[in-house]
């Protein structure tokens, strides 16, 4: 059983390291290839790549929380938002 605990800790560390690599990769120069145009150099990740990185980070963070026993679901808060006296929730 102790070995499982050590493996889980190693997994959490690995997930955190991967998340940090993704954050760094988002800021690094990128090269994309566009059909009929060729290679395009970017100073940092283009929007589509940023979206993919953000999704990967979200999954990694969710798994880290799951492995730590934290809640991974969203909770809705119960407060009213009004704009010019109109309840915004009533507009949905």
Legacy VTK file of the C-alpha trace (Angstrom):
# vtk DataFile Version 3.0
C-alpha trace
ASCII
DATASET POLYDATA
POINTS 92 float
0.000 0.000 0.000
2.904 2.358 0.727
4.137 1.775 -2.811
0.772 2.980 -4.195
1.050 6.185 -2.168
4.539 6.798 -3.524
3.352 6.150 -7.084
0.432 8.559 -6.658
2.789 11.236 -5.335
5.087 10.652 -8.294
2.087 10.979 -10.611
1.079 14.300 -9.009
4.620 15.629 -9.414
4.687 14.487 -13.051
1.357 16.181 -13.768
2.583 19.423 -12.218
5.825 19.288 -14.215
3.846 18.704 -17.424
1.556 21.641 -16.630
4.583 23.899 -16.143
6.063 22.727 -19.477
2.803 23.565 -21.220
2.753 27.045 -19.673
6.298 27.626 -20.929
5.439 26.254 -24.380
2.574 28.751 -24.710
5.091 31.616 -24.622
7.704 30.075 -26.921
8.053 30.772 -30.662
5.856 28.516 -32.811
5.988 27.359 -36.389
2.828 26.472 -38.270
2.351 25.223 -41.799
-0.401 26.694 -43.928
-1.655 24.857 -47.006
-0.594 26.556 -50.259
1.510 29.059 -48.292
4.110 27.140 -46.331
5.854 27.723 -43.045
4.738 30.605 -40.791
6.778 31.713 -37.767
5.012 33.135 -34.670
6.538 34.891 -31.645
4.245 32.859 -29.405
1.531 30.246 -29.779
-1.291 31.194 -32.168
-4.876 31.212 -30.870
-5.676 27.630 -31.894
-2.582 26.305 -30.176
-3.293 28.407 -27.074
-6.768 26.882 -26.953
-5.329 23.352 -27.162
-2.779 24.139 -24.439
-5.493 25.634 -22.213
-7.630 22.513 -22.610
-4.654 20.302 -21.761
-3.886 22.430 -18.686
-7.505 22.209 -17.563
-7.429 18.425 -17.812
-4.115 18.196 -15.967
-5.307 20.491 -13.170
-8.520 18.479 -12.881
-6.531 15.233 -12.581
-4.156 16.762 -10.028
-7.144 17.795 -7.912
-8.697 14.375 -8.305
-5.473 12.692 -7.164
-5.288 15.072 -4.187
-8.877 14.337 -3.183
-10.089 17.856 -3.978
-13.398 18.653 -5.615
-13.243 18.743 -9.409
-16.812 19.882 -10.159
-18.211 23.338 -10.635
-20.492 24.840 -8.050
-23.094 27.461 -8.804
-23.439 30.392 -6.458
-26.794 31.761 -5.415
-26.619 35.523 -5.799
-28.542 37.920 -7.972
-26.950 40.208 -10.521
-28.966 43.236 -11.497
-28.284 45.717 -14.268
-30.352 48.890 -14.208
-32.752 47.197 -11.811
-33.243 44.112 -14.063
-32.383 40.624 -12.755
-29.870 39.232 -15.281
-30.795 35.601 -14.461
-34.391 36.344 -15.507
-33.124 37.235 -18.991
-31.708 33.750 -19.643
LINES 1 93
92 0 1 2 3 4 5 6 7 8 9 10 11 12 13 14 15 16 17 18 19 20 21 22 23 24 25 26 27 28 29 30 31 32 33 34 35 36 37 38 39 40 41 42 43 44 45 46 47 48 49 50 51 52 53 54 55 56 57 58 59 60 61 62 63 64 65 66 67 68 69 70 71 72 73 74 75 76 77 78 79 80 81 82 83 84 85 86 87 88 89 90 91
